[in-house]
Each structure stands twice: as structure tokens, then as C-alpha cells.
Amino acid sequence: MKLFDVYPLNDITIVKAEGSYVWDDTNQKYLDLYGGHAVISIGHTHPHYVKRLEDQLHKVGFYSNSIKIPLQVELAEKLGKVSGKEAYQLFLCNSGAEANENALKLASFYNGRKKIITFKKGFHGRTSLAVAVTDNPNIVAPVNQTDNVIFLPFNDEQSLENAFAQNDVSSVIVEGIQGVGGINVASNTFLQKIRSLCDQYNAVFIADSVQCGYGRSGKFYAHDYSGVDADIYTMAKGMGNGFPVGAISISPKIQPKHFMLGTTFGGNHLACAAALAVLEIIQQDELIKNAEVVGNYLMTELKKLSHIKEVRGVGLMIGIELPEELKMVKRNLLYNHKIFTGEAKPNVIRLLPALNISTLEADIFLAALVKELKDI
Ligand SMILES: Cc1ncc(COP(=O)(O)O)c(C=O)c1O
């Protein structure tokens, strides 16, 4: 059997990782400012994380949601505290798409409606509803197409008002900072408008925090900058630092009924141990503060550089838009300077480092970028 070939690959095999560094099979070291797509939140192979998972594996790795799992209760309490949403309720699943799928479904159960508002350049995952609310026709199969989804321009308050007036809206799903779409930050007034319209029409505000959440922006959820609460926050990626775990945090106004949601693997013992280890390190090492400080530093320094079209983002979610003629810079950073970064089409370099990246490591990247821009 061979692999189903859906990814263009870099010819690199990573065999070791620690903190913000990874090593390939020739022992070449790389600085990782990508975290395997915003997944590495507390650094690779963090000792506390490794120990907590190892200890848990020796006790019990998995049992289904037919029994009590105190680790889930511990995780709910901790997440409530660290995220500042203690009255919210936790439902655990395994990925970002699954979190969004559950959120959209729950919203529809809540108000009995079907229409979903989503935004241009948004990305919410690859499963049925998640991909239907994603703005990329290339990944929407005919079977995923539905009339229940309304695409609006991002940060456009007037079109939002019009859409609410004309439709029976169930929910609005929005990233606090669009990731795959190229690092576009939702304005505070836009998120406040979503809140007030959802209140007015009894619709559900779903904050997709899969990429921009878990402290990456310098607040626990990027949406927190707006000062309003969403009804459901969806999360995954940084939540498990590489262990597949996702979740939705649900406002107390939405009441559960038995069997309305469910999962086999979601919230298993190992997943909870991983998620708890991440929150413990985020809290203990004040990583949300570090994301803000190092993020601000990077943004300030990047804005001083010439040749760059635009620098966008908040905290450690940064997009560097380059002119078309400089699109090779990302590749050069990897092959000439051994630095992993992310990208967004067509020419945006995406920085998504671990939240405990140091300014020293940020400087290594800045020096490499300066050199690349100079050479051009
Ligand atoms: C904002 C956002 N939502 C949802 C997803 C889907 O997450 P997953 O790949 O874990 O299904 C992603 C993945 O990139 C994402 O960036």
C-alpha cells in the first residue's frame, strides 16, 4: 500500500524536537516558527508534558464516555479559569473541524434554525458543515454544498445587518484572526456587532479559536480583544501541543440534553492529560504574556523592514505579506537559514511559533529575514 498523495511535501524528515527547535535525520537543526501549523503551543517535547502523558499511559490511556472521567472535570475547571469563562460548559472532541461541526450543530439545536453566516477568506475545517462554511470551493465536494450558508465580506458591519434582516439566522461563525485566509484581524466593532445582532435575533455567536485561540494572540481567545463574549468557542491545535484534542466551550444559556452530542475518543484520559499539561505550563510560565511581549517585539521590528507590503496580526499570530517578486523568501528561509515558517496564499509568510519563544529566537528569524531581503 502507498500513501494517498494529498500533500506537496518538503524533502525533510524530522526525527527530534525540543522547545522551538527540530532536527532532521542528518542532525540538521531548524528553528520552528510554524509549530506544525500552530499546534505546538508550549514547545516541543516539554518535560512536564512528556511526564504527564507518560504517567497517564501507565495508569489508563483510554476508556469511553460511558464512565466518569475526573480528568475531564479537572480540565473543564482549569480551562474555565485560564480562559476566564468559568460559567461555560466543556464538550471534548478530537480536532478543529469536529469542534466547529459540533458548534454549528449545537447552535441549530438551540434555536431550531438552519442558516449560518460565515465570512470570505474564512477557514473552518474539512468535514461536512465545517467545509461548507469555509471559503474555498476547491475543497468543497458536491455533497458538501448547501443553501444554508451565507458568505459575507469580513469586517463589513452593514452587510451583516442586512443579512440578519433578510434571513432566519441560526449562527455566525468567525475567526478572531483569520489564519489560512492570510492573517486578517477581526475588528473589535465587527465582533461587537456580531454580538449585538446575535442577541437581537437569538442567534448563536461561534468564535472559531482553533488557530487564533489558546493564548496565541496575547489573550486566551483572540475574540477577547473586542470585550464581548461569544456563545461558543471552538478550539483544537495548541490545546494538546500535538496530541489530537479539540473542544467547544459553551455558554450557560445553551442547555445540554442527553445524546445531543457524542464521541468515542473525545475527552479520553490521555487527551485530558495532554490538555491539562498544556494549561499548567501556560499558567505557570505566563505564556499568554510572553505571546504578547514577543509578538509586539516581532511586529515592531518587522514594520521597520523595507520591501514588505504589510505586516498583520496580533501576538504570536503574524502575517508578513510580500510582493509577488519576493515569494521565494519563505522557501529561502527554510533552505538557506533552516527556519520553518507557515504560508498563506499567495505571498504571506505566517509566523505561528510556540508561545514560549524567546526574543533571542525571534532575533535569529529577524536577522535571517533582513539578510534575505537585502540579498534581493
Ligand atoms: C481557524 C481554523 N478552524 C478550523 C480548522 C480545522 O482544524 P483541524 O485541521 O484540526 O480539523 C483549522 C485548521 O487549520 C483552522 O485554522
The ligand as a Gaussian input file, in Angstrom:
#p B3LYP/6-31G(d) Opt

LIG

0 1
 C       -9.470000      28.510000      12.094000
 C       -9.483000      27.035000      11.870000
 N      -10.592000      26.337000      12.142000
 C      -10.643000      25.004000      11.974000
 C       -9.558000      24.306000      11.491000
 C       -9.654000      22.819000      11.306000
 O       -8.915000      22.158000      12.272000
 P       -8.497000      20.626000      12.081000
 O       -7.488000      20.577000      10.979000
 O       -7.955000      20.230000      13.428000
 O       -9.735000      19.878000      11.732000
 C       -8.377000      24.992000      11.187000
 C       -7.193000      24.282000      10.676000
 O       -6.286000      24.845000      10.109000
 C       -8.336000      26.395000      11.380000
 O       -7.238000      27.114000      11.094000

